[in-house]
Amino acid sequence: MPTRTLRLATRGSDLALRQAASVQEALEDRRYEVELVEVETEGDRITDELIHRLGKTGAFVRALDQRVMAGEVDAAVHSLKDMPTEQPPELVIAGVLERAPANDVLVTPDGESLADLPEGATVGTSSLRRRAQLLNARPDLEVEPLRGNVDTRVEKVLAPSLQAEHEARVEADKERKGHIGEDDYEPEYDQRPQEWFDSRTELERNALGREVDVEYDAIVLAEAGLRRSGLDHQVSFTRLSPTEFVPAPGQGAIAVTATENIDDLNEVLDFPRTRVETTVERTLLAELGGGCIAPIGAYAVLQGSYVHVTVQVFGPDGEDVLEASRDLPVERHGTAAADFAADLRDRGAAELIERATEAAE
C-alpha cells in the first residue's frame, strides 16, 4: 500500500515529462503514489523571444513553484540549470537526483566536429554562454538564435540536408521514368522517393516536413537533454569537452522543490555527490551575478576530499574570457566556492558579465 499520494508539478514538454517520470519512478519504488500535474510556464507560452530576454531568471520555473507555494501541489520538478539561485524563503530544494552527463554536444547531419565545420558555418543556439564559447573558438562562425524543444531543434538542423536529398531523389526518379525501356539506364538511387521516405525515422520524416527559415549547419545542445529525449541514438553528434566548453551551472541535474522536506523525500531522491557539485556551481553563479542566463560556465567534479571546479566567464561575442580552476575542500565547499567567486570578481568577472548581458539586450 502507498504511504502517501504526492502531486508533482512539471512542464508539459516531452523532455520535462521524461524528467518528471524519473522522479515519479524513484518515489513509486518507495511506495509513494505520484500524480504528475502539467503546468504551462512563461517560457512555454512565449516561443518567439530569446530566452535571455524573457527576464533574468525563472522563465521555465516560476509558475511551477507558485503552485507549490499555493499548496496546489506537493513539489515541482525542474532542470536545475533553469532554476534561479535566489529562491523564495518558503521553498527548499528537497532533492537533487544523480546527474546525467553535464557536457554540451555539437549536433550535425553527418557528425562533424567543431573544427570540421566549413568557414562561416551557421550554428544554432539561444544561450549567451554557448554563443560566446563558439565564437571564442571559431570567430568565423555565424551563430543564429534557436529555440524549441529538443526534438524541434534537432529537426531544424536535419531538415536542409534531408530536404535536399529528397529533392535530388525526386528529380532522379523523373529522369528514370523518362528512360523506361532503355536497357543501358542505371538508376542513381536504389530506392524510389516514397520508399526512401518510408524508411526514414519519425524524427527525419518530421524534419522533411519542416519549413526551413535558417539553414543550420550545426546546433549545440546539452547531452543530458538529447539522452533523456531518446534522440542520442538517432542523430550524429560530437561531445564538447566540459573543461573547454564549460557547461551551465547545474546542467544535467534534475531538482525537486518543495515547501518542506516531505517525509523522506530527500533520502529517496538526493544524490550526495551531485548535490555537492551543483552547490559549488550554483554558489559561483549566485556570487558572480547575472542570473541563470549569464555567459558563465561552471563545472565541478568531486575528487576525494576536494571539489575540482573549472569556470569560464565571457564578455560580448566571446572576445574576452576569464578562465580559472581551483580545488575546493569538500568540508566547506559552499564557502570556498563563494571565496573563489570573490577572487574572480576582483579579476574582472563582474565587468565581463555586465558587458555581455547589456550587449545582448
LUMVOPA-755525 format. One line per field, with one value per residue (C-alpha): residue number from 1; residue in one letter; x, z, y. Coordinates in pm, whole numbers, plus 32768, in hexadecimal, padded with zeros to 4 digits. Each point is the difference from the previous one (the first is absolute). Layout:
BEGIN
loza: (NUM | ...)
vomar: (a | ...)
x: (X | ...)
z: (Z | ...)
y: (Y | ...)
END
This chain:
BEGIN
loza: (1 | 2 | 3 | 4 | 5 | 6 | 7 | 8 | 9 | 10 | 11 | 12 | 13 | 14 | 15 | 16 | 17 | 18 | 19 | 20 | 21 | 22 | 23 | 24 | 25 | 26 | 27 | 28 | 29 | 30 | 31 | 32 | 33 | 34 | 35 | 36 | 37 | 38 | 39 | 40 | 41 | 42 | 43 | 44 | 45 | 46 | 47 | 48 | 49 | 50 | 51 | 52 | 53 | 54 | 55 | 56 | 57 | 58 | 59 | 60 | 61 | 62 | 63 | 64 | 65 | 66 | 67 | 68 | 69 | 70 | 71 | 72 | 73 | 74 | 75 | 76 | 77 | 78 | 79 | 80 | 81 | 82 | 83 | 84 | 85 | 86 | 87 | 88 | 89 | 90 | 91 | 92 | 93 | 94 | 95 | 96 | 97 | 98 | 99 | 100 | 101 | 102 | 103 | 104 | 105 | 106 | 107 | 108 | 109 | 110 | 111 | 112 | 113 | 114 | 115 | 116 | 117 | 118 | 119 | 120 | 121 | 122 | 123 | 124 | 125 | 126 | 127 | 128 | 129 | 130 | 131 | 132 | 133 | 134 | 135 | 136 | 137 | 138 | 139 | 140 | 141 | 142 | 143 | 144 | 145 | 146 | 147 | 148 | 149 | 150 | 151 | 152 | 153 | 154 | 155 | 156 | 157 | 158 | 159 | 160 | 161 | 162 | 163 | 164 | 165 | 166 | 167 | 168 | 169 | 170 | 171 | 172 | 173 | 174 | 175 | 176 | 177 | 178 | 179 | 180 | 181 | 182 | 183 | 184 | 185 | 186 | 187 | 188 | 189 | 190 | 191 | 192 | 193 | 194 | 195 | 196 | 197 | 198 | 199 | 200 | 201 | 202 | 203 | 204 | 205 | 206 | 207 | 208 | 209 | 210 | 211 | 212 | 213 | 214 | 215 | 216 | 217 | 218 | 219 | 220 | 221 | 222 | 223 | 224 | 225 | 226 | 227 | 228 | 229 | 230 | 231 | 232 | 233 | 234 | 235 | 236 | 237 | 238 | 239 | 240 | 241 | 242 | 243 | 244 | 245 | 246 | 247 | 248 | 249 | 250 | 251 | 252 | 253 | 254 | 255 | 256 | 257 | 258 | 259 | 260 | 261 | 262 | 263 | 264 | 265 | 266 | 267 | 268 | 269 | 270 | 271 | 272 | 273 | 274 | 275 | 276 | 277 | 278 | 279 | 280 | 281 | 282 | 283 | 284 | 285 | 286 | 287 | 288 | 289 | 290 | 291 | 292 | 293 | 294 | 295 | 296 | 297 | 298 | 299 | 300 | 301 | 302 | 303 | 304 | 305 | 306 | 307 | 308 | 309 | 310 | 311 | 312 | 313 | 314 | 315 | 316 | 317 | 318 | 319 | 320 | 321 | 322 | 323 | 324 | 325 | 326 | 327 | 328 | 329 | 330 | 331 | 332 | 333 | 334 | 335 | 336 | 337 | 338 | 339 | 340 | 341 | 342 | 343 | 344 | 345 | 346 | 347 | 348 | 349 | 350 | 351 | 352 | 353 | 354 | 355 | 356 | 357 | 358 | 359 | 360 | 361)
vomar: (m | p | t | r | t | l | r | l | a | t | r | g | s | d | l | a | l | r | q | a | a | s | v | q | e | a | l | e | d | r | r | y | e | v | e | l | v | e | v | e | t | e | g | d | r | i | t | d | e | l | i | h | r | l | g | k | t | g | a | f | v | r | a | l | d | q | r | v | m | a | g | e | v | d | a | a | v | h | s | l | k | d | m | p | t | e | q | p | p | e | l | v | i | a | g | v | l | e | r | a | p | a | n | d | v | l | v | t | p | d | g | e | s | l | a | d | l | p | e | g | a | t | v | g | t | s | s | l | r | r | r | a | q | l | l | n | a | r | p | d | l | e | v | e | p | l | r | g | n | v | d | t | r | v | e | k | v | l | a | p | s | l | q | a | e | h | e | a | r | v | e | a | d | k | e | r | k | g | h | i | g | e | d | d | y | e | p | e | y | d | q | r | p | q | e | w | f | d | s | r | t | e | l | e | r | n | a | l | g | r | e | v | d | v | e | y | d | a | i | v | l | a | e | a | g | l | r | r | s | g | l | d | h | q | v | s | f | t | r | l | s | p | t | e | f | v | p | a | p | g | q | g | a | i | a | v | t | a | t | e | n | i | d | d | l | n | e | v | l | d | f | p | r | t | r | v | e | t | t | v | e | r | t | l | l | a | e | l | g | g | g | c | i | a | p | i | g | a | y | a | v | l | q | g | s | y | v | h | v | t | v | q | v | f | g | p | d | g | e | d | v | l | e | a | s | r | d | l | p | v | e | r | h | g | t | a | a | a | d | f | a | a | d | l | r | d | r | g | a | a | e | l | i | e | r | a | t | e | a | a | e)
x: (8000 | 8085 | 805E | 7F93 | 7F89 | 80E0 | 7FA2 | 812D | 7FF5 | 80B9 | 8011 | 7F49 | 811E | 8071 | 8150 | 7F62 | 7F0A | 811A | 80BE | 7ECB | 7FC6 | 815A | 7FA3 | 7EAF | 80A7 | 80F6 | 7EE6 | 7F19 | 8119 | 7FE5 | 7E87 | 7F91 | 7EDF | 8059 | 7F25 | 80A5 | 7F5E | 805D | 8032 | 803F | 811A | 8053 | 8119 | 7F08 | 7F05 | 80F9 | 80AC | 8071 | 80E1 | 8167 | 8024 | 80DC | 7EF8 | 7EEB | 8088 | 813A | 7F88 | 7EEE | 7F4B | 7FDA | 7FE9 | 7F2E | 7EA3 | 804C | 8089 | 7ED4 | 7F22 | 80DA | 7FF1 | 7E86 | 7FDA | 7F68 | 8116 | 80FB | 813D | 8083 | 80FD | 80FE | 813A | 80F0 | 80B3 | 7EB9 | 7FCA | 804B | 810A | 7F20 | 7EE0 | 7ECD | 804A | 7EDF | 8093 | 8110 | 80B2 | 7F88 | 80BF | 810C | 8009 | 813B | 807D | 8008 | 812E | 802E | 80AB | 7F77 | 7FFF | 801E | 7EEB | 8031 | 7F61 | 8142 | 80B5 | 8106 | 80D2 | 8010 | 814F | 7F6A | 7EEC | 803C | 8066 | 7ED2 | 7F27 | 7EB5 | 7FD9 | 7EBE | 7FDD | 7F46 | 80F1 | 80E2 | 8103 | 8001 | 8008 | 8130 | 80B1 | 7FC4 | 807B | 812B | 8065 | 7F94 | 7FD2 | 7FA0 | 7EBB | 7EA6 | 7F4A | 7E88 | 7EE6 | 7F5A | 7EDC | 7F0F | 7FF1 | 8127 | 7F57 | 7F9A | 8165 | 808B | 7F01 | 806F | 816A | 7FA1 | 7EFE | 80DE | 80D0 | 7EDA | 7F29 | 811D | 802C | 7E8B | 7FF7 | 8129 | 7F51 | 7EBF | 80C0 | 80BE | 7EB8 | 7F76 | 8133 | 7FD9 | 7E98 | 8078 | 80E9 | 7F04 | 8056 | 8172 | 80CF | 813A | 7F63 | 8078 | 7F3B | 80C8 | 7F40 | 7F91 | 7EC2 | 7EE3 | 7FB2 | 7ED4 | 80C1 | 811D | 7F0D | 7F55 | 8153 | 8051 | 7FD0 | 7EDE | 80F6 | 8081 | 7EA2 | 7FA0 | 8138 | 7FA2 | 7EB4 | 8097 | 8010 | 816A | 8038 | 816D | 80E5 | 80C6 | 8140 | 800A | 7F57 | 807B | 7F36 | 8031 | 8052 | 7F19 | 7ED6 | 8057 | 8017 | 7EC5 | 7F3F | 8072 | 80AA | 816C | 7FF0 | 7F44 | 80EC | 8172 | 80B6 | 8153 | 8037 | 808D | 80FB | 7F65 | 814D | 8024 | 7E90 | 7FA2 | 7E8A | 7EFC | 7FF9 | 7F23 | 7FE8 | 7F92 | 7F65 | 7E8F | 7F88 | 7EC0 | 7F80 | 7F0D | 7F99 | 8090 | 80CB | 7ECF | 8036 | 812A | 7FF5 | 8169 | 806D | 7F52 | 806B | 8140 | 814C | 810F | 8113 | 7F20 | 7F81 | 8166 | 806D | 7ECF | 800C | 815F | 7F91 | 7EC7 | 80B9 | 80F7 | 7EE0 | 7F4A | 8135 | 8065 | 7E9E | 7F51 | 7EFB | 7FEB | 801A | 8151 | 812C | 8094 | 8073 | 804D | 8053 | 8051 | 8076 | 801F | 815D | 803C | 8013 | 7FFA | 7F11 | 80B7 | 7F45 | 803E | 7F65 | 7FDE | 7F74 | 7FCF | 7FD8 | 7F35 | 8027 | 810F | 8110 | 806B | 7FFF | 806F | 8056 | 8069 | 7FF5 | 802E | 7FF3 | 7F09 | 7FFC | 7EC3 | 7FBA | 7FC4 | 7FB1 | 7EF2 | 80CF | 8134 | 7F37 | 7F8F | 816B | 8062 | 7EEB | 8082 | 8158 | 7F68 | 7F3F | 8144 | 8099 | 7EEF | 7EF1 | 7EE4 | 805F | 8005 | 7EA8 | 7F6E | 808C | 7F82 | 7E9E | 7FE2 | 8076 | 7EFB | 7ED6)
z: (8000 | 7FA8 | 8131 | 7F66 | 7EBD | 7F7A | 7EF1 | 7F33 | 7F1F | 7EB5 | 7EB4 | 7EE8 | 7F08 | 7FA6 | 80AC | 813C | 8013 | 7FD9 | 811A | 80DB | 7FB1 | 8089 | 8147 | 7FFF | 7FD3 | 811B | 80ED | 7F9A | 8049 | 8167 | 8011 | 7FAC | 7F13 | 7F10 | 7F24 | 7EFD | 7FD1 | 7EBE | 8021 | 7EE8 | 8047 | 7F6F | 7F37 | 7F69 | 7FA0 | 7F62 | 7EED | 7F1E | 80FB | 805D | 8155 | 8093 | 7FA5 | 80BF | 8144 | 80C3 | 80AF | 8021 | 7EAF | 800D | 817A | 80A6 | 7FA8 | 8088 | 8148 | 802A | 7FFB | 810F | 80DD | 7FCF | 807F | 7EB7 | 7FD3 | 80ED | 7F37 | 7EAB | 7F12 | 7F52 | 7F2F | 8104 | 7F05 | 7FC5 | 8170 | 808D | 810C | 80CB | 807F | 80C7 | 8173 | 8021 | 7EF5 | 8029 | 7F02 | 8099 | 7F12 | 7EF4 | 7F38 | 7F7A | 7EE3 | 7E96 | 7F2F | 8037 | 7EB3 | 7EC2 | 7EAC | 7E9B | 7F2B | 7E86 | 7EE6 | 7FD0 | 814F | 7FAF | 8118 | 8045 | 7F4C | 7ED1 | 7FC7 | 7EC9 | 8025 | 8045 | 8065 | 80AB | 8160 | 80C7 | 8172 | 80D5 | 8126 | 803A | 8096 | 7ED8 | 7F0A | 80AD | 8011 | 7E90 | 7F90 | 80E7 | 7F5D | 7E9B | 7FC6 | 7E96 | 805F | 7FD2 | 8147 | 7FD0 | 8102 | 8034 | 80E3 | 8028 | 80A1 | 7FCB | 7EE6 | 7F55 | 800A | 7F7A | 7EE6 | 7F9E | 7FCF | 7F44 | 7F1C | 7EF6 | 7FA8 | 8009 | 7F28 | 7F08 | 7FE7 | 7FD3 | 7EE8 | 7F56 | 8015 | 7F6E | 7EDB | 7FC9 | 8003 | 7EF5 | 7F2D | 8037 | 7F87 | 7EC6 | 7FB3 | 801D | 7F02 | 7FE1 | 8076 | 8036 | 8109 | 8164 | 810D | 80E7 | 8135 | 8060 | 80A7 | 7F6B | 80B8 | 80BA | 8067 | 807E | 80C0 | 809F | 8074 | 80C1 | 8177 | 808B | 805B | 7E9A | 7F69 | 80E1 | 7F8E | 7E95 | 803D | 80BE | 7F66 | 7FF8 | 805B | 806A | 7F6E | 812E | 7FC3 | 8170 | 814C | 8167 | 8109 | 8156 | 7FE0 | 8126 | 7F43 | 7EC7 | 80C9 | 80CC | 7EC0 | 7F73 | 7ED6 | 804C | 7F25 | 7EE6 | 7FB2 | 7FC8 | 8100 | 8097 | 8171 | 8067 | 811C | 8147 | 805E | 7EB1 | 7FBE | 816E | 8031 | 80B3 | 817C | 8059 | 7E9B | 7FEB | 815B | 805E | 8139 | 80CB | 80C0 | 8123 | 8127 | 80ED | 7FEF | 7FE9 | 80D3 | 7F63 | 7EB2 | 8026 | 805E | 7ED0 | 7EF9 | 806C | 7F6C | 80E7 | 7EFB | 7F10 | 811E | 805A | 7E9A | 7F9F | 8147 | 7FA3 | 7EA0 | 806D | 8119 | 7EFE | 7F23 | 8121 | 8076 | 7EA2 | 7FAA | 7EB2 | 8038 | 7F5C | 7EA0 | 8038 | 7F28 | 811E | 7FFB | 8140 | 8015 | 8149 | 8038 | 8157 | 8020 | 8153 | 810A | 7EFC | 7EFC | 7EC2 | 7F52 | 7EB1 | 7FAE | 7EC1 | 7FF9 | 7EB0 | 7F7C | 7EC6 | 7EDB | 80B4 | 7FB5 | 816C | 80EE | 8164 | 8043 | 814B | 80C6 | 816E | 80F4 | 8118 | 8149 | 8007 | 8171 | 7FB7 | 7E8C | 8013 | 80AC | 7F35 | 7EBE | 807A | 8045 | 7EA4 | 7F69 | 80BF | 7F69 | 7EA5 | 8035 | 8061 | 7EBD | 7F2C | 7FE9 | 8067 | 7EF5 | 7EF1 | 8067 | 8004 | 7EA8 | 7F6B | 808B | 7F98 | 7E9F | 7FE6 | 805C)
y: (8000 | 815E | 80CE | 8148 | 809F | 8116 | 80F7 | 8073 | 8133 | 7FE8 | 80B2 | 7F50 | 7FDC | 7EA1 | 8034 | 8090 | 7EDE | 7F05 | 80AB | 8002 | 7E91 | 7FAD | 80AC | 7F50 | 7EAD | 803C | 8063 | 7EE5 | 7F0B | 807F | 7FC8 | 8161 | 802F | 811B | 80DD | 80E1 | 8156 | 80B6 | 8178 | 80FA | 80F7 | 8153 | 7F62 | 7F09 | 810F | 80F1 | 7F3A | 811B | 80B1 | 7FB0 | 7F61 | 8111 | 8102 | 7F50 | 8089 | 7FBE | 7EC6 | 7F02 | 8004 | 7E85 | 7FE2 | 810B | 7F81 | 7EA4 | 8082 | 80E5 | 7ECA | 7F68 | 8136 | 8018 | 7E9C | 7F86 | 7EFF | 7F63 | 803A | 806A | 7F64 | 80DF | 7FFA | 8088 | 80E0 | 80BE | 804E | 8159 | 8004 | 80E8 | 7F2B | 806C | 7FC4 | 7F0C | 7F19 | 7EFA | 7F26 | 7EBB | 7F1F | 8009 | 7EBF | 7F5C | 80D6 | 7F90 | 806F | 8176 | 804E | 8099 | 7F55 | 807F | 7F65 | 7FF8 | 7F35 | 7F37 | 8010 | 8109 | 808D | 8174 | 8012 | 7F4F | 8100 | 80D5 | 816A | 80DA | 7ED9 | 804F | 7F73 | 801B | 8051 | 80FE | 7FE3 | 812C | 7F16 | 7F11 | 8120 | 8096 | 7EB0 | 7FB8 | 8154 | 7FED | 7EB7 | 8057 | 8178 | 7FBA | 7F4D | 8093 | 7FB8 | 801D | 7FF3 | 7EAE | 7FAB | 7EE0 | 7EAC | 7F18 | 7F40 | 8145 | 8083 | 7EBA | 7FFE | 815E | 7F97 | 7EC2 | 80A4 | 80AB | 7ECD | 7F10 | 80E3 | 802C | 7E87 | 7FCA | 80FF | 7F58 | 7EAF | 808C | 8098 | 7EBB | 7F41 | 80E7 | 7FB9 | 7E8B | 800B | 80AF | 7EDD | 7EE3 | 7EF7 | 805D | 7ED9 | 80CF | 80E4 | 7FCB | 80BD | 80E1 | 7F8C | 7EA4 | 8081 | 80C6 | 8149 | 7F71 | 7EC9 | 80D9 | 80E0 | 7ED4 | 7F79 | 813F | 801F | 80C8 | 8114 | 800F | 7FFB | 8123 | 80BA | 7FC6 | 80AF | 8125 | 815C | 8073 | 816C | 7FDD | 7EF5 | 7F8D | 7F3F | 7F9E | 8040 | 7FE9 | 7F4A | 7F67 | 7E8E | 7FBB | 808F | 7F3C | 7EBD | 8037 | 804D | 7EB1 | 80A5 | 7FB0 | 7EC7 | 80AF | 8121 | 8036 | 80D3 | 8046 | 8046 | 814F | 7FE8 | 807F | 809F | 80B7 | 804A | 801D | 7FB1 | 80D0 | 7FDD | 7ED9 | 7F7F | 7E96 | 7FF9 | 7FE2 | 80B1 | 7FE6 | 812F | 7FF8 | 80D7 | 7EFE | 7EC3 | 7F1E | 7EC8 | 7F4B | 80B9 | 806C | 7EA1 | 7F6A | 80FD | 80AD | 7F8C | 808D | 801F | 80C2 | 80D9 | 8066 | 803E | 80CC | 80C5 | 8072 | 805D | 80BB | 80B4 | 8086 | 806E | 80A8 | 80B9 | 8070 | 8075 | 8018 | 7EF2 | 7EAB | 8096 | 80AF | 7F95 | 7F34 | 7E98 | 7F42 | 7E8F | 7F54 | 7E9B | 7F62 | 7F69 | 7F63 | 810E | 8119 | 8087 | 8061 | 811A | 80AA | 8151 | 80CD | 8162 | 80AB | 815D | 8056 | 7F0E | 7F3C | 80FF | 800E | 7EDA | 7FC4 | 7E93 | 7F6A | 7EBC | 7FAE | 7EDC | 804B | 7F3F | 7F2F | 803E | 8173 | 7FF4 | 810C | 810D | 7FA3 | 802E | 8157 | 805E | 7F8A | 80D7 | 8130 | 7FC9 | 7FE6 | 8143 | 80AD | 7F80 | 80A2 | 7EF4 | 80E8 | 80FE | 7EF4 | 7F81 | 815E | 8050 | 7EBA | 801A | 8170 | 7FAD | 7EED | 80E0)
END
